[in-house]
């Protein structure tokens, strides 16, 4: 299965982040690991082929080229081999620190679509529109490019500019955007009225549990909450575990399935004590599916929207020698009811679609339905 054949969201705050549909955790230097480097004895054939490529292949190929090719041969869109420079960028991104333009994008049917433009971002300042498709980067067509290739065109040094040509509603628009360092906020909260709070988790980074805690303090006194996980591409497993206790009572959160074993991960609680409605859509993925799946299985709240993306695998991040890095799919996860959502997604309790026509009219039928349901729950 190629990267072009699936929907992938990527967060880019100067560069297109490798956050896309990612649930993972770190290991590597300073962490004991049973994994040992390949030996020429154990992998004699692999070593022999590598030597022939190095000595005889018509074009020059480096060890890095071979490593990237090896990981690509897994046909897994979530596994990546990183050079030291790429690995540093990846680590910065997972901390929520970016040099970029500040948008959330996705690949849909071979085209790169701008799904969200973040406030206080360079993209917002120049009026880059949500829902537009990127056509060119610095005058170069991105047609047929992989996400990594597009990312390499967009990223650059802080203070430099990138030219984007986009298509929106049949019109071609051009933008000259400065790359800047942005510290990402992953949680947005507001009161919809005196009794109803709204919390949107954009993605799961290390700061997210603390941001959720602050969010609940701002919403003190509400009688019901709408949690918006639409468009959330995932993030770190440790982050969603840190968030879970604010919503899920003590007990099962997910099960991690390895080759021959299954490990239970739990919420420490106390869980939410007021009525909860959760908004999900086809771009709710990975860590966001862990949380929404647990909410559904544990009967904590009502899910409204459309079926989620269906990314039920976990990546581990390995720090390699000389600054190189590896992101590798190592486990699958199951919801508390042992449901494997990979490539299937989570069905909402109440299906409500949100069309492009709704967006043009400035209405949000999913949020409207959530308001209706939460008011029923609190008796308002």
C-alpha positions as MATLAB code, in Angstrom:
seq = 'XXXXXXXXXXXXXXXXXXXXXXXXXXXXXXXXXXXXXXXXXXXXXXXXXXXXXXXXXXXXXXXXXXXXXXXXXXXXXXXXXXXXXXXXXXXXXXXXXXXXXXXXXXXXXXXXXXXXXXXXXXXXXXXXXXXXXXXXXXXXXXXXXXXXXXXXXXXXXXXXXXXXXXXXXXXXXXXXXXXXXXXXXXXXXXXXXXXXXXXXXXXXXXXXXXXXXXXXXXXXXXXXXXXXXXXXXXXXXXXXXXXXXXXXXXXXXXXXXXXXXXXXXXXXXXXXXXXXXXXXXXXXXXXXXXXXXXXXXXXXXXXXXXXXXXXXXXXXXXXXXXXXXXXXXXXXXXXXXXXXXXXXXXXXXXXXXXXXXXXXXXXXXXXXXXXXXXXXXXXX';
ca = [
       0.000    0.000    0.000;
       1.568    3.318   -1.087;
       1.345    6.605    0.726;
      -0.769    7.953   -2.122;
      -3.428    5.331   -1.470;
      -4.330    6.517    2.024;
      -5.498    9.719    3.650;
      -2.697   11.247    5.679;
      -2.836   14.435    7.715;
       0.308   16.405    8.376;
       0.868   19.352   10.621;
       3.249   21.963    9.266;
       4.487   24.885   11.246;
       7.156   25.885    8.747;
       7.649   22.416    7.527;
       5.096   19.705    6.939;
       5.288   17.822   10.213;
       5.719   14.071   10.339;
       3.024   14.073   12.996;
       0.565   12.611   10.522;
      -1.720    9.977   12.007;
       1.012    9.143   14.483;
       0.779    7.485   17.858;
       4.166    6.707   19.292;
       6.754    6.850   22.017;
      10.500    7.168   22.269;
      13.321    4.796   23.060;
      16.984    4.787   22.134;
      20.086    6.307   23.701;
      19.975    6.012   27.468;
      17.152    3.463   27.251;
      17.842   -0.233   27.413;
      16.616   -2.170   24.409;
      16.792   -5.839   23.429;
      17.278   -4.888   19.785;
      20.800   -5.499   18.532;
      22.289   -4.174   15.265;
      22.207   -6.454   12.238;
      25.310   -8.641   11.972;
      26.933   -9.617    8.707;
      26.663  -13.241    9.829;
      22.952  -13.184   10.583;
      22.097  -11.086    7.533;
      24.706  -12.376    5.132;
      22.523  -12.019    2.027;
      21.469   -8.480    2.935;
      25.092   -7.468    3.465;
      26.131   -9.080    0.199;
      23.463   -7.208   -1.777;
      24.413   -3.921   -0.114;
      28.044   -4.413   -1.093;
      27.133   -5.089   -4.726;
      24.962   -1.964   -4.807;
      27.768    0.121   -3.353;
      30.425   -1.237   -5.699;
      28.570   -1.973   -8.942;
      25.288   -0.056   -9.169;
      25.365    2.433  -12.049;
      24.453    5.410   -9.808;
      26.047    6.318   -6.507;
      24.028    5.150   -3.507;
      24.943    5.903    0.087;
      24.263    3.929    3.243;
      21.501    6.418    4.016;
      19.894    5.690    0.638;
      19.945    1.975    1.417;
      18.478    2.497    4.890;
      15.660    4.635    3.517;
      15.005    2.034    0.826;
      14.939   -0.767    3.386;
      12.338    1.003    5.536;
      10.316    1.968    2.449;
      10.208   -1.707    1.421;
       8.048   -2.382    4.499;
       5.166   -0.759    2.592;
       4.173    0.931    5.840;
       3.260    4.637    5.475;
       4.051    5.294    9.134;
       7.628    3.960    9.307;
      10.406    6.424    8.480;
      14.218    6.571    8.518;
      15.601   10.006    9.432;
      18.904   11.706    8.759;
      20.268   13.666   11.759;
      18.784   16.899   10.419;
      15.401   15.278    9.780;
      15.430   13.627   13.200;
      16.090   16.925   14.969;
      13.142   18.475   13.105;
      10.929   15.520   13.999;
      11.818   15.781   17.678;
      11.063   19.505   17.665;
       7.698   18.867   16.034;
       6.632   16.268   18.567;
       7.391   18.824   21.300;
       5.065   21.281   19.583;
       7.796   23.669   18.477;
       7.902   24.455   14.783;
       9.400   26.670   12.189;
       6.666   26.825    9.605;
       3.640   28.511    8.123;
       1.007   27.172   10.535;
      -1.465   24.968    8.713;
      -2.985   21.525    8.984;
      -3.038   19.734    5.631;
      -4.082   16.374    4.250;
      -3.526   14.331    1.118;
      -6.827   13.539   -0.553;
      -6.971   11.543   -3.783;
      -3.458   12.577   -4.703;
      -3.941   16.273   -3.891;
      -2.704   18.228   -0.873;
      -5.572   20.062    0.826;
      -5.339   22.772    3.478;
      -7.676   21.588    6.225;
      -6.965   24.218    8.857;
      -5.102   27.497    9.117;
      -4.024   28.224   12.675;
      -4.592   31.582   14.319;
      -1.572   33.848   14.838;
       0.289   31.953   12.102;
       2.117   33.298    9.035;
      -0.443   31.530    6.824;
      -3.329   33.235    8.643;
      -1.702   36.637    8.326;
      -1.500   36.411    4.524;
      -5.025   34.999    4.173;
      -4.195   31.475    3.030;
      -7.666   29.882    2.759;
      -8.809   26.673    4.389;
     -10.090   24.087    1.938;
      -7.669   25.127   -0.811;
      -5.490   22.643   -2.678;
      -1.760   23.306   -2.992;
      -0.690   23.292   -6.636;
       2.883   24.623   -6.586;
       5.655   25.315   -4.073;
       8.215   27.925   -5.144;
       7.051   27.594   -8.739;
       7.385   23.811   -8.810;
       4.340   21.608   -9.399;
       3.743   19.080   -6.620;
       1.638   16.779   -8.802;
       2.602   13.166   -8.142;
       4.882   14.039   -5.219;
       4.890   12.173   -1.931;
       4.227   14.033    1.302;
       7.913   13.891    2.195;
       8.832   15.442   -1.147;
       6.362   18.273   -0.650;
       7.667   18.759    2.889;
      11.220   19.113    1.615;
      10.082   21.876   -0.730;
       8.202   23.797    1.942;
      10.598   23.633    4.871;
      13.542   25.964    5.234;
      15.304   28.373    7.543;
      13.465   30.684    9.900;
      12.872   34.068    8.297;
      12.975   32.808    4.724;
       9.925   32.806    2.454;
       8.007   30.136    0.572;
       5.723   30.816   -2.405;
       2.554   28.736   -2.575;
       0.106   28.550   -5.456;
      -3.249   27.114   -4.412;
      -6.623   26.386   -5.992;
      -9.891   27.256   -4.217;
     -13.341   27.106   -5.792;
     -11.849   27.107   -9.285;
      -9.657   30.148   -8.635;
      -5.848   30.095   -8.580;
      -4.319   32.121   -5.742;
      -0.684   32.894   -4.930;
       0.883   33.560   -1.505;
       4.317   34.684   -0.337;
       4.674   33.374    3.239;
       7.483   33.849    5.714;
       8.627   30.825    7.684;
       8.612   31.525   11.411;
       9.077   29.665   14.668;
       5.734   28.876   16.235;
       4.964   27.278   19.573;
       1.882   25.205   18.986;
      -1.106   25.329   21.279;
      -2.897   22.006   21.070;
      -6.063   22.853   23.006;
      -8.713   25.532   22.424;
     -11.561   26.188   24.873;
     -14.544   28.527   25.045;
     -17.983   28.757   26.626;
     -20.858   28.288   24.215;
     -23.151   29.580   26.933;
     -23.154   29.720   30.721;
     -23.675   25.958   31.102;
     -21.976   24.438   28.052;
     -18.244   24.329   27.427;
     -16.381   23.582   24.204;
     -12.891   22.048   24.071;
     -10.999   21.275   20.874;
      -7.866   19.118   21.021;
      -5.954   19.748   17.791;
      -3.257   17.084   18.329;
      -1.456   15.305   21.162;
       1.944   16.710   22.110;
       3.728   16.708   25.521;
       2.007   19.922   26.614;
      -1.528   18.706   25.845;
      -2.378   17.192   29.280;
      -1.397   20.462   30.963;
      -3.378   22.462   28.419;
      -6.452   20.279   29.039;
      -6.093   20.875   32.786;
      -5.944   24.640   32.239;
      -8.893   24.373   29.875;
     -11.092   22.773   32.510;
     -10.145   25.534   34.958;
     -11.320   28.132   32.440;
     -14.565   26.202   32.000;
     -15.210   25.845   35.731;
     -18.897   25.628   36.543;
     -20.137   24.217   33.233;
     -22.817   21.531   33.287;
     -21.890   19.832   30.004;
     -18.925   19.641   27.607;
     -18.513   19.258   23.858;
     -15.107   17.734   23.054;
     -14.074   18.336   19.434;
     -11.630   15.749   18.034;
     -12.412   16.436   14.373;
      -9.308   16.697   12.242;
      -7.075   15.546   15.106;
      -4.316   13.468   13.444;
      -2.942   11.931   16.646;
       0.374   12.415   18.386;
       2.196   10.854   21.296;
       0.802    7.879   23.193;
       2.104    9.331   26.458;
       0.147   12.519   25.760;
      -3.209   10.826   25.197;
      -2.585    8.708   28.310;
      -2.025   11.934   30.249;
      -5.249   13.413   28.890;
      -7.380   10.290   29.396;
      -7.840   10.678   33.143;
      -9.788   13.907   32.658;
     -12.413   12.005   30.651;
     -12.155    8.254   31.327;
     -12.914    6.776   34.792;
     -10.342    4.492   36.369;
     -10.015    1.354   34.269;
      -9.109    0.207   30.732;
      -8.015    2.835   28.197;
      -6.584    0.612   25.463;
      -4.775   -2.661   24.869;
      -1.416   -2.791   23.101;
      -0.970   -5.900   20.983;
       2.512   -7.056   20.082;
       3.457  -10.227   18.223;
       2.734  -12.654   21.047;
       1.383  -10.573   23.905;
      -1.275   -8.062   24.882;
      -0.722   -5.271   27.403;
      -3.463   -3.291   29.121;
      -3.037    0.461   29.529;
      -5.372    2.099   32.017;
      -6.821    5.462   32.868;
      -6.124    6.565   36.426;
      -9.329    8.599   36.461;
     -11.244   10.221   37.954;
     -12.916   10.850   34.602;
     -15.408   13.516   33.650;
     -18.343   14.074   35.997;
     -20.629   16.016   33.645;
     -22.415   15.035   30.390;
     -20.038   14.732   27.433;
     -20.519   14.824   23.664;
     -17.577   14.113   21.332;
     -17.280   15.328   17.734;
     -15.400   13.014   15.337;
     -14.891   12.806   11.586;
     -12.935   10.955    8.906;
      -9.796   12.874    9.895;
      -9.947   11.857   13.558;
      -7.064    9.425   13.789;
      -4.583    7.514   15.890;
      -4.268    8.986   19.404;
      -7.592   10.785   18.903;
      -9.167    7.428   18.085;
      -7.716    5.951   21.272;
      -9.511    8.615   23.302;
     -12.780    8.550   21.350;
     -12.780    4.732   21.309;
     -12.355    4.577   25.075;
     -15.096    7.173   25.572;
     -17.448    5.068   23.462;
     -16.549    1.672   24.945;
     -16.653    2.955   28.533;
     -20.012    4.712   27.918;
     -18.575    8.058   28.985;
     -20.098   10.190   26.237;
     -21.952   10.322   22.921;
     -19.977   10.359   19.657;
     -21.402   12.572   16.896;
     -20.154   13.053   13.331;
     -18.752   10.574   10.827;
     -16.613    7.428   11.003;
     -13.017    8.027   12.047;
      -9.948    7.407    9.904;
      -8.980    3.961   11.216;
      -5.318    4.081   12.234;
      -4.806    1.429   14.899;
      -1.042    0.956   14.922;
       1.641    2.447   17.147;
       5.116    3.622   16.196;
       8.217    3.542   18.366;
      10.935    6.152   17.843;
      14.494    4.824   18.022;
      17.551    7.040   18.387;
      20.284    5.493   16.231;
      24.023    6.075   16.136;
      25.488    9.331   14.826;
      22.188   11.216   15.264;
      20.089    9.146   12.867;
      16.567    8.126   13.827;
      13.955    5.497   13.024;
      10.172    5.579   13.394;
       8.894    2.025   13.166;
       5.442    0.502   13.481;
       5.854   -1.932   16.373;
       2.389   -2.559   17.829;
      -1.329   -2.474   17.224;
      -3.832   -1.122   19.688;
      -7.340   -2.204   20.621;
     -10.115   -0.266   22.350;
     -11.252   -1.325   25.847;
     -13.791   -3.711   24.256;
     -10.905   -5.294   22.269;
     -12.062   -3.720   19.004;
      -9.336   -3.398   16.379;
     -10.134   -0.213   14.484;
      -7.186   -0.316   12.076;
      -8.445    0.375    8.539;
     -12.011    0.310    9.925;
     -12.389    3.345   12.150;
     -14.898    4.087   14.895;
     -18.555    4.612   14.066;
     -20.313    7.566   15.709;
     -23.347    6.994   17.913;
     -25.141    9.645   15.859;
     -24.068   10.168   12.251;
     -24.100   13.753   11.015;
     -22.250   14.830    7.881;
     -20.499   18.174    7.376;
     -20.406   19.086    3.680;
     -18.463   21.676    1.707;
     -21.793   23.386    1.109;
     -22.281   23.670    4.883;
     -18.825   25.222    5.153;
     -19.650   27.779    2.452;
     -22.857   28.696    4.263;
     -20.983   29.063    7.536;
     -22.969   26.401    9.364;
     -21.730   23.410   11.356;
     -24.454   20.723   11.504;
     -22.279   18.438   13.639;
     -21.739   21.091   16.302;
     -25.421   22.032   16.123;
     -26.408   18.424   16.771;
     -23.906   18.223   19.637;
     -25.507   21.286   21.220;
     -28.929   19.713   20.867;
     -27.786   16.471   22.507;
     -25.810   18.089   25.343;
     -28.775   20.317   26.204;
     -30.955   17.208   26.434;
     -28.377   15.573   28.702;
     -28.198   18.491   31.116;
     -31.931   19.107   30.952;
     -31.583   22.492   29.361;
];
